[in-house]
Amino acid sequence: MYMNRRQYLGGIVSVGAVAVAGCSSGSGGDGGSDDSEGIESYQRVDGYVLSKSFPMEIYDPQSGDRLAEVHWHEDWKHWHQSPLEVPLDEWSAYELRVNNPDLEAIPIGEDRSLQLDVNRTEETPETLVAVQPTGTFIEMNGQTEGTGELVFRLVSDGEAVWTSPALPIEVS
């Protein structure tokens, strides 16, 4: 059977559309499906399902700009847009969002089943940055110039139920 150029290109576009639709479908990906098929154990947190690829993001609450986001692969996780810059000698606010598979925010806070905990890694000097999480907000005060890392944990009933990869920060 002979196909003209238009038929050939139409076929390629159709196959590409089907492939893209498969990547974004609700079944096991970041779509809206909450069935147990395709949901990994690291996505299940205290009755919620986290986004498979981008479970956590940090925003500038004044501008709404995304400053950093966790990107989760099957066997590797890391932060995009890092290091997070923290100004020296001033308090700055950051908004943390925990995402479900539809990339909608999961409620966290003192009056919710999930709370936020933020800690410096062991290699990060205590004098680098002061951190105070409150609900979905994190206040940080850069105390000395330098670099370090922070780890974000979701806590339920006093127990850490999900831990982020270490976020590189730079105080300057």
N, C-alpha and C positions, 0 to 999 in steps of 0.2 A: 504494500500500500504506500502510495506517495503522499507526503505531507508538505504543504507549502510552508513558507517561513512563518506566516501568521499562525497557522495551526501548531507548528512546532513551539513557538514562543508561548502561545496560549497554554499548551500542555506543561511547559516548564513552570509558568506562573501558577498553574493549578496545583502542581506537586509541591511547590514552595509554600503555597498558602496552607495546604494540608499539614505540612511539616511544622510550620509556625503555630498553627492551631493546636497541634499535639503538644508543643512545648508549654503552651499557656492554658491548657485545659484544667478543669478543677480536679481531675483525678490524680492525686499524688503529687501535684506540683504546687505552685503558689496560687492556684485558683481557689474557689470558695468551698470546695468539697471538704467535709469534715468526717468522711467515712474512714474506717481504719485502714483501708487498702492504700498503700503508698505513704503512710504517715510514719516517719522515723521516730524512735524513742526520744531523741534529743529535742523533738518538736513538741512533745507532750509535757505541759507544765501546769500542774494544779488545776486540771479540768479545761485548760485552754490548749489550743494548737498554735504554735508559732510558725511564722513564715519559714519556708524551707531554705530560701536563699538570703533574705534580708530581715532577720528577726529583731534587730535593734538598730535605732538611728539616733543621732544627736543633732539637735537643731539650735540655731540662734533664735531665742524666743522673740526678739524685737524685729528682726528682718524676715524670719521664717525660712532662712537659708539652711539647707542640710549641711552640716559640718563634717560628719563622719557616719559610717554605717558598717555594721558587721556583714560580711559576705561569707556565707557558709557553703562549702563544697562537701561532697560525700565524705572525704577523708582529710579535709583541710579547711581551716577557718581563719579569717583575718579581717582587719578593718580597712576599708577604703577611705581615702581622703585623710590620711594621717601623716604626720603627727597632728594632734589637736593642739592649736596654739592657745596658751594661757598667758594673759598679760601679767607682768611682774608688778607686785605691790598694789593690786586692786582686786576687788571681788568681781567676778563675772558670773552671769547665770547662763545655764545651758538646759535645754529641754530634752529629756530622754523619752523616746517612744519605743514601745515593744509592739511588734506587728503580728497580726494573725495572717493566714494565707491570702486574704484579700488585701493585705497591706493596710489594714485599718488598725488603729491603736487599741491595744488591750489595756483595760483600766488597771493602774497600779497606784499604790499610795497607802498611807497609814490606815485608812478606813476600808481598804480592799483586801482580798485574799492574798494578793502579791504585793510585796514591798521591794524597794530598791536599796541595795547596799553597794557601796563603792569603796575599794581599798587600793592602796599602793601595792605594787609587787615588792617582794623582799629586796630586790636590787635597787629600788627607787628610794632615795633618801627621804626621811621624814620631813626634812626642812625644805623640800622642793615645792610642795603644794599642799594647802589645806583644802579639804573637801567636805562639803555638807550636803548630803542628799535630803530632799524634802518632797515627798510625793513623786511627781514626774520631773522635778527640777533638781539640778545639781549646781550648787554655788562653789566656785573654786577661786582660791586666792594664791597666785604665784608668789612664793616667798623668797626663792633664790633662783638665779638663772641656771638653766640646765635642762636635761632630758630625763624622762622616766616613763613608767607605764602604770595605767590604772586598770583594774579588773572590776567589771560590773556583775553583780549577782542579783537574781530574782530570789526572794526569800518568802517562804510560806510557813507560818507557825514557828518562826525562829530558825528554820532550816533552809540552807541554800538548795534550790531546786533546779537552777540553771545558771551557768557561769559563762560569761563572754570570754573571747580571747583577750589578751592584754592589749589595751589601746595605748600606742605611743603618744606621749605628750611632750611639748616643748614650752618651757617658761622663758619668756624674753621680754 
